[in-house]
C-alpha cells in the first residue's frame, strides 16, 4: 500500500483537529456520566477532603540554635537541627530538647 504524500502543515492541522476532537469526546463523556449519576440519585461530584495546610517549620530558640552551631561539621549540624525539629513536631518541649542536646554536646566534647 502506498501512503499519499502530504505537507507538514496539512499533517499538523489533522493532528490538531484530532486532539481537539479527543478533548471534546472526553468532555462529553464526563457530562454524560454526570447526567447518569444525577438520574441515579448520586451526587454529581465526589466529596473532597479538607486540605491539610503545611505547617511552617518551628522557630528554634536562640539558645538551642547556638548549641547546634557549636558542632564542627555542617552535615552534623544539619542532622541535629533536623532531629530537633522532629522532636519538637512530635510534642517534646524545648526544655527537654535543650537537656537532650546538652547531653549530646557533653558526649561530643
Backbone as CSV, one residue per row, in Angstrom:
resi,resn,N_x,N_y,N_z,CA_x,CA_y,CA_z,C_x,C_y,C_z
1,UNK,0.834,-1.169,0.000,0.000,0.000,0.000,0.884,1.238,0.000
2,UNK,0.524,2.214,-0.757,1.285,3.462,-0.822,0.493,4.553,-0.125
3,UNK,1.158,5.203,0.803,0.536,6.316,1.515,0.743,7.593,0.719
4,UNK,-0.264,8.450,0.694,-0.081,9.703,-0.066,0.849,10.649,0.674
5,UNK,1.597,11.428,-0.086,2.469,12.427,0.494,1.644,13.679,0.767
6,UNK,1.800,14.221,1.996,1.103,15.453,2.352,2.097,16.418,2.947
7,UNK,1.749,17.667,2.934,2.640,18.674,3.501,2.620,18.580,5.022
8,UNK,3.638,19.104,5.632,3.738,19.103,7.093,2.613,19.939,7.701
9,UNK,2.267,21.027,7.075,1.193,21.889,7.556,-0.134,21.135,7.581
10,UNK,-0.421,20.385,6.521,-1.669,19.617,6.471,-1.670,18.541,7.559
11,UNK,-0.534,17.885,7.750,-0.435,16.858,8.786,-0.659,17.463,10.167
12,UNK,-0.030,18.607,10.440,-0.194,19.269,11.733,-1.634,19.687,11.966
13,UNK,-2.311,20.130,10.912,-3.715,20.528,11.047,-4.589,19.321,11.393
14,UNK,-4.319,18.183,10.782,-5.092,16.967,11.073,-4.835,16.503,12.506
15,UNK,-3.586,16.560,12.934,-3.249,16.156,14.299,-3.914,17.084,15.305
16,UNK,-3.915,18.373,15.044,-4.556,19.329,15.952,-6.060,19.087,16.026
17,UNK,-6.671,18.846,14.879,-8.110,18.567,14.870,-8.425,17.282,15.628
18,UNK,-7.574,16.273,15.454,-7.756,15.015,16.180,-7.691,15.244,17.691
19,UNK,-6.708,16.030,18.145,-6.571,16.300,19.577,-7.776,17.070,20.115
20,UNK,-8.287,18.020,19.332,-9.469,18.774,19.758,-10.683,17.860,19.865
21,UNK,-10.833,16.958,18.898,-11.967,16.035,18.943,-11.866,15.077,20.127
22,UNK,-10.660,14.617,20.410,-10.478,13.734,21.575,-10.837,14.465,22.868
23,UNK,-10.424,15.731,22.976,-10.748,16.512,24.173,-12.259,16.720,24.276
24,UNK,-12.890,16.964,23.148,-14.348,17.161,23.148,-15.065,15.877,23.550
25,UNK,-14.592,14.731,23.060,-15.193,13.451,23.428,-15.063,13.213,24.925
26,UNK,-13.887,13.516,25.491,-13.690,13.356,26.941,-14.658,14.242,27.720
27,UNK,-14.804,15.485,27.282,-15.698,16.416,27.966,-17.145,15.926,27.883
28,UNK,-17.566,15.479,26.704,-18.928,14.968,26.537,-19.153,13.692,27.335
29,UNK,-18.131,12.849,27.406,-18.237,11.624,28.196,-18.422,11.962,29.671
30,UNK,-17.693,12.976,30.147,-17.854,13.411,31.538,-19.241,13.959,31.809
31,UNK,-19.753,14.739,30.859,-21.107,15.277,31.018,-22.151,14.158,31.014
32,UNK,-21.965,13.176,30.143,-22.892,12.050,30.077,-22.875,11.259,31.387
33,UNK,-21.684,11.041,31.933,-21.573,10.335,33.224,-22.264,11.125,34.322
34,UNK,-22.117,12.458,34.279,-22.752,13.312,35.267,-24.273,13.188,35.193
35,UNK,-24.808,13.186,33.975,-26.258,13.041,33.800,-26.720,11.691,34.329
36,UNK,-25.969,10.646,34.055,-26.328,9.313,34.548,-26.294,9.255,36.073
37,UNK,-25.303,9.877,36.685,-25.218,9.876,38.152,-26.406,10.620,38.755
38,UNK,-26.746,11.765,38.177,-27.896,12.531,38.699,-29.184,11.746,38.538
39,UNK,-29.338,11.039,37.422,-30.542,10.246,37.197,-30.643,9.112,38.212
40,UNK,-29.508,8.620,38.657,-29.495,7.539,39.640,-29.603,8.067,41.066
41,UNK,-29.602,9.403,41.238,-29.724,9.996,42.566,-28.406,10.131,43.308
42,UNK,-27.309,10.005,42.601,-25.988,10.131,43.229,-25.506,11.580,43.154
43,UNK,-24.610,11.963,44.039,-24.070,13.327,43.951,-23.240,13.483,42.677
44,UNK,-23.279,14.691,42.151,-22.586,14.916,40.882,-21.065,14.893,41.051
45,UNK,-20.579,15.453,42.112,-19.143,15.478,42.364,-18.845,14.716,43.642
46,UNK,-17.753,13.972,43.674,-17.397,13.301,44.914,-17.007,14.319,45.984
47,UNK,-17.211,13.954,47.239,-16.843,14.857,48.332,-15.331,15.004,48.364
48,UNK,-14.909,16.231,48.554,-13.477,16.480,48.641,-13.087,16.549,50.107
49,UNK,-11.943,15.973,50.407,-11.431,16.009,51.771,-10.827,17.379,52.042
50,UNK,-10.933,17.851,53.277,-10.321,19.148,53.582,-8.809,19.069,53.399
51,UNK,-8.264,20.120,52.854,-6.834,20.150,52.591,-6.069,20.484,53.859
52,UNK,-5.072,19.690,54.129,-4.243,19.922,55.313,-3.180,20.946,54.934
53,UNK,-3.183,22.041,55.657,-2.206,23.089,55.394,-0.852,22.682,55.968
54,UNK,0.168,22.912,55.212,1.515,22.603,55.680,1.894,23.594,56.775
55,UNK,2.375,23.057,57.862,2.769,23.920,58.968,4.146,24.496,58.690
56,UNK,4.317,25.709,59.110,5.623,26.340,58.981,6.590,25.652,59.931
57,UNK,7.846,25.519,59.542,8.802,24.880,60.435,8.944,25.669,61.737
58,UNK,9.165,24.943,62.798,9.270,25.573,64.108,10.495,26.483,64.160
59,UNK,10.327,27.609,64.848,11.446,28.529,65.042,12.230,28.027,66.249
60,UNK,13.465,27.697,66.015,14.304,27.150,67.084,14.781,28.305,67.956
61,UNK,14.641,28.167,69.280,15.127,29.226,70.177,16.625,29.469,69.998
62,UNK,17.043,30.700,70.301,18.442,31.096,70.090,19.416,30.223,70.880
63,UNK,19.035,29.846,72.100,19.913,29.029,72.944,20.197,27.682,72.275
64,UNK,19.160,27.062,71.744,19.334,25.759,71.092,20.078,25.929,69.773
65,UNK,19.782,26.998,69.037,20.479,27.241,67.773,21.963,27.455,68.010
66,UNK,22.320,28.126,69.108,23.736,28.330,69.440,24.412,26.994,69.726
67,UNK,23.688,26.090,70.395,24.255,24.764,70.673,24.462,23.991,69.365
68,UNK,23.503,24.109,68.456,23.621,23.414,67.172,24.789,23.983,66.376
69,UNK,24.931,25.308,66.390,26.019,25.951,65.650,27.395,25.615,66.225
70,UNK,27.441,25.077,67.433,28.704,24.719,68.056,29.336,23.456,67.481
71,UNK,28.587,22.690,66.728,29.156,21.479,66.129,30.072,21.853,64.977
72,UNK,31.128,21.048,64.772,32.137,21.355,63.758,31.631,21.098,62.340
73,UNK,31.034,19.971,62.117,30.648,19.556,60.775,29.298,20.142,60.365
74,UNK,29.225,20.636,59.144,27.966,21.169,58.624,26.921,20.079,58.476
75,UNK,27.356,18.895,58.105,26.430,17.763,57.970,25.869,17.385,59.334
76,UNK,26.729,17.392,60.353,26.283,17.063,61.708,25.308,18.123,62.216
77,UNK,25.614,19.410,61.936,24.700,20.484,62.343,23.330,20.297,61.702
78,UNK,23.312,19.998,60.406,22.036,19.814,59.700,21.277,18.612,60.262
79,UNK,21.997,17.558,60.595,21.372,16.363,61.145,20.760,16.649,62.515
80,UNK,21.500,17.350,63.353,20.998,17.674,64.691,19.808,18.622,64.597
81,UNK,19.888,19.610,63.705,18.770,20.540,63.545,17.513,19.809,63.067
82,UNK,17.683,18.879,62.147,16.547,18.089,61.667,15.968,17.248,62.810
83,UNK,16.837,16.682,63.612,16.393,15.872,64.759,15.635,16.746,65.765
84,UNK,16.124,17.947,66.011,15.468,18.866,66.941,14.082,19.238,66.424
85,UNK,13.979,19.537,65.148,12.673,19.879,64.571,11.699,18.709,64.660
86,UNK,12.182,17.488,64.425,11.305,16.316,64.530,10.841,16.086,65.960
87,UNK,11.749,16.257,66.911,11.369,16.085,68.315,10.306,17.111,68.710
88,UNK,10.479,18.356,68.285,9.505,19.389,68.618,8.163,19.101,67.945
89,UNK,8.203,18.640,66.698,6.963,18.313,65.991,6.251,17.130,66.653
90,UNK,7.022,16.235,67.279,6.429,15.086,67.961,5.836,15.472,69.311
91,UNK,6.102,16.697,69.771,5.488,17.169,71.008,6.443,17.367,72.169
92,UNK,7.723,17.186,71.942,8.692,17.373,73.027,8.853,18.866,73.308
93,UNK,8.847,19.275,74.581,9.031,20.698,74.906,10.484,21.116,74.670
94,UNK,10.667,22.424,74.483,12.017,22.931,74.219,12.969,22.623,75.365
95,UNK,12.465,22.615,76.616,13.353,22.340,77.763,13.926,20.932,77.682
96,UNK,13.100,19.978,77.280,13.579,18.598,77.155,14.572,18.474,76.000
97,UNK,14.299,19.186,74.920,15.205,19.150,73.768,16.546,19.779,74.140
98,UNK,16.507,20.874,74.918,17.740,21.522,75.369,18.551,20.573,76.244
99,UNK,17.878,19.870,77.137,18.552,18.917,78.027,19.201,17.799,77.214
100,UNK,18.446,17.240,76.245,18.964,16.160,75.418,20.152,16.645,74.586
101,UNK,20.040,17.860,74.030,21.107,18.403,73.225,22.340,18.709,74.070
102,UNK,22.128,19.172,75.312,23.253,19.421,76.203,24.016,18.143,76.507
103,UNK,23.298,17.050,76.694,23.969,15.762,76.927,24.759,15.336,75.700
104,UNK,24.201,15.589,74.521,24.901,15.206,73.284,26.169,16.048,73.094
105,UNK,26.089,17.345,73.453,27.253,18.212,73.348,28.328,17.759,74.325
106,UNK,27.936,17.373,75.556,28.895,16.907,76.541,29.565,15.629,76.106
107,UNK,28.805,14.734,75.437,29.373,13.486,74.954,30.355,13.737,73.814
108,UNK,30.079,14.753,72.998,30.953,15.045,71.856,32.244,15.704,72.315
109,UNK,32.229,16.362,73.455,33.408,17.088,73.916,34.390,16.214,74.610
